[in-house]
Every structure is written in C-alpha cells, then in structure tokens.
Amino acid sequence: MKIEKTEIATIFKIDKNSIADFYSDFSKKYVNFKEENIIIDFSLSKEADIENILLFLPQSKQHRNNGMSFVMVVDGIDADDVTDKLIAVPTLIEALDIVEMENIERDLGF
C-alpha cells in the first residue's frame, strides 16, 4: 500500500497485493486517517470489481457520517452499479474534484 497526502486528501494506492490484502491493511490503518478526506485509488488494479469495492462500504459510510469525503477510483465500473453510499469515479482527477466540491459544500453548510 502506498499512501500519499495532498492538500485536500490522503490517497491510498494499491501495490502488488490483492484487494483483499489491501483492504485488510487499510482497515488496520483507517483509524489514523478518520479525520482526513480519503481517496482509494484502484486505477492500476485488474481485480477491481463491484464485489471488491463493496468491501469498503462500512468505512465509506462511517467516514461520510463523520463529515469527511471517501472516494474510490475504479476504472471500468458503471457508477450506477455502485450504491449511493459509495462514490466511485474512473480517474484520480475526478476523485480530487469531488473532494474539493464536497469541501466547498461543507464550508457553505450543505
């Protein structure tokens, strides 16, 4: 797992591990990042499918309930197939844009 911090979010990128292994590592480290916007980047993973993405649903719900952004970068998945509790976009740029928009909405009180 590679972790990169930007001004607006912490980006978790999968390395050579499987998504299940990545999820296990992420779950252990999640508590350290619960006050930060999170982007999970699976753009380089061939394992990324709906079943694997839904593993992250509990953290996404918790994170969003705490007023923070949680966005996943997954290419090749139809956004309509993903529950509305989980935001999935095809590119990292779109993920960063969503985090920025959600920050603005929070600042405006929406």
Secondary structure, DSSP 8 states (H G I E B T S, - for coil): -EEEE-SS-EEEE--SS-HHHHHHHHHHHGGGGTTS-EEEE-TT-S---HHHHGGGHHHHHHHHHTT--EEEE-TT--GGGS-TTSEEESSHHHHHHHHHHHHHHHHHT-
